[in-house]
Amino acid sequence: MTDNSGIRGKQSAVTGFAHEHIAVGILMKKYGDVSLVNLPLSTYDLIIVREKNGFDDFIRAQVKTATKRVSFTGGSRGGIDRTYFSDVKTYRQSPDTSDVIIGVHPNGTSFDLFFIPTILIEILDQDSISINRINPLKNNYDMLENCKDKGYVLTKAIEFNIVREQK
């Protein structure tokens, strides 16, 4: 029996990079001004720039592969690079690190994008979520565009039964 972890790790890395490019391509068709971030220590993968109230509004997005779940953590390595030594620690995404997680979900020959605001991640207080639970966030561009508006995010998360009403 051979150990295929190196091959699986490389394939996972390729899939992750491909999903970043797929997300950029889909978002670029809709918004135009979208770019991958070429900063290796950045806590986000891409930037979307939109005009809002006459000013540029920058949305920082972290891209994650979403098969059954979407992970909210960063700072760790998987696959072939799983064990390494550095000062980087695993962390949960928050409004300090990015504005939205974009879960890229392969759907046959196309892809769905799940937009999970980091404001919602703070409310959920967990490291991942099932895509079945966040189905209303699939291709929900209103959620992406309002990902920094806590009132909007909370109201919609309650409406979509992702969280319970806050007391």
matplotlib code that plots the C-alpha trace (Angstrom):
import matplotlib.pyplot as plt

x = [0.0, 1.5, 1.0, -0.9, -1.0, 1.5, -0.5, -3.8, -2.1, -0.9, -4.3, -6.0, -3.6, -4.3, -8.1, -7.8, -5.9, -8.3, -11.3, -9.7, -9.4, -12.9, -14.3, -12.4, -13.7, -17.3, -17.1, -15.2, -18.0, -20.5, -18.4, -15.5, -12.9, -11.9, -8.4, -6.5, -4.3, -0.6, 0.4, 1.5, 0.8, -2.6, -5.7, -7.8, -7.4, -9.2, -10.5, -13.7, -13.9, -17.4, -18.6, -20.8, -22.1, -19.6, -16.6, -14.7, -15.9, -13.3, -14.6, -11.8, -12.7, -11.2, -12.0, -12.7, -13.5, -17.1, -18.0, -20.1, -18.9, -17.3, -14.3, -13.9, -10.3, -7.0, -3.4, -2.8, -1.6, -3.2, -2.0, 1.7, 2.5, 0.4, 3.3, 5.5, 7.0, 6.4, 5.0, 1.7, -1.2, -4.6, -7.3, -11.0, -11.9, -13.4, -14.1, -10.5, -9.1, -11.6, -15.2, -16.6, -15.8, -16.7, -17.3, -16.8, -19.0, -18.6, -22.0, -21.6, -20.0, -20.6, -19.9, -22.0, -20.6, -21.7, -21.2, -20.7, -20.0, -17.4, -19.9, -22.1, -19.1, -18.6, -22.3, -22.2, -19.0, -17.9, -15.1, -17.2, -20.8, -22.7, -23.6, -27.1, -27.5, -26.5, -28.3, -30.0, -26.5, -25.8, -25.2, -26.8, -25.0, -27.1, -25.4, -22.0, -22.7, -24.0, -21.5, -20.2, -23.7, -24.3, -28.0, -28.6, -26.5, -28.2, -31.8, -31.2, -29.5, -32.5, -34.9, -33.0, -32.9, -29.1, -29.2, -31.8, -33.1, -30.7, -31.9]
y = [0.0, 3.4, 6.7, 9.0, 11.9, 13.9, 13.5, 14.3, 17.4, 18.7, 18.1, 20.0, 22.9, 23.0, 22.8, 25.7, 27.9, 27.0, 28.0, 31.3, 32.0, 30.7, 33.0, 36.0, 35.2, 34.9, 38.1, 40.0, 39.3, 40.9, 43.7, 44.3, 45.5, 42.3, 41.0, 38.2, 39.5, 38.6, 39.0, 35.7, 36.6, 38.2, 36.9, 37.3, 36.1, 38.7, 42.2, 43.5, 47.2, 48.7, 52.3, 53.0, 56.5, 58.0, 56.3, 53.1, 50.3, 47.5, 44.0, 41.7, 38.0, 34.7, 31.9, 28.4, 25.1, 24.2, 20.6, 19.6, 22.4, 25.8, 26.3, 29.6, 29.1, 30.1, 30.1, 26.3, 24.1, 20.9, 18.0, 17.6, 20.8, 19.8, 19.7, 22.7, 25.0, 28.8, 31.5, 31.4, 30.2, 28.9, 31.6, 32.0, 34.6, 37.8, 41.4, 42.1, 39.6, 39.8, 40.9, 37.7, 34.1, 32.8, 29.1, 27.8, 24.7, 22.6, 22.0, 19.6, 21.7, 25.0, 26.5, 28.1, 30.8, 30.9, 34.4, 34.2, 37.6, 37.4, 39.4, 36.2, 34.0, 36.0, 35.5, 31.8, 31.3, 28.1, 27.0, 25.8, 25.3, 22.8, 24.2, 22.8, 25.2, 28.2, 27.4, 30.9, 32.4, 30.5, 33.0, 35.7, 38.8, 41.1, 39.4, 39.9, 43.6, 44.2, 41.9, 44.8, 45.9, 44.2, 45.0, 43.7, 40.5, 39.7, 40.4, 38.1, 35.4, 35.3, 35.3, 32.5, 30.5, 30.5, 32.0, 32.5, 36.0, 37.8, 39.0]
z = [0.0, -1.0, 0.7, -1.6, 0.9, -1.2, -4.3, -2.5, -0.9, -4.2, -5.8, -2.9, -3.4, -7.1, -6.4, -4.0, -6.4, -9.2, -7.0, -6.3, -10.1, -10.7, -8.0, -9.5, -13.0, -11.9, -9.8, -12.5, -15.0, -12.5, -10.9, -13.2, -10.7, -9.0, -8.4, -6.7, -3.9, -4.4, -0.8, 0.7, 4.3, 3.6, 5.4, 2.3, -1.3, -3.4, -3.5, -5.0, -5.6, -6.0, -6.1, -3.1, -2.3, -4.7, -3.1, -3.7, -1.4, -1.0, -0.1, 1.2, 0.5, 1.5, -0.9, 0.4, -1.4, -0.4, -0.9, 2.1, 4.5, 4.4, 6.7, 8.5, 9.6, 8.1, 8.9, 8.6, 5.8, 4.5, 2.4, 1.8, 3.8, 6.8, 9.2, 9.2, 11.7, 11.7, 13.7, 11.8, 14.0, 12.9, 13.3, 12.6, 10.0, 11.4, 10.3, 11.3, 8.7, 5.9, 5.1, 3.5, 3.0, -0.5, -0.6, -4.1, -4.7, -7.8, -9.3, -12.3, -15.0, -13.2, -9.8, -7.1, -4.8, -1.1, 0.5, 4.2, 5.9, 8.6, 10.8, 10.6, 11.5, 14.7, 15.6, 14.8, 16.9, 15.0, 12.7, 9.7, 8.5, 6.3, 2.9, 3.5, 6.4, 4.4, 1.1, 1.0, 0.8, -2.5, -5.3, -3.0, -4.4, -2.1, 0.9, -0.7, -1.4, 2.1, 3.9, 6.1, 7.2, 10.5, 10.7, 7.2, 7.8, 11.1, 9.7, 6.7, 8.8, 11.1, 8.1, 6.5, 9.8, 9.9, 13.4, 16.0, 16.9, 19.1, 22.5]

ax = plt.figure().add_subplot(projection="3d")
ax.plot(x, y, z, "-o")
ax.set_aspect("equal")
plt.show()
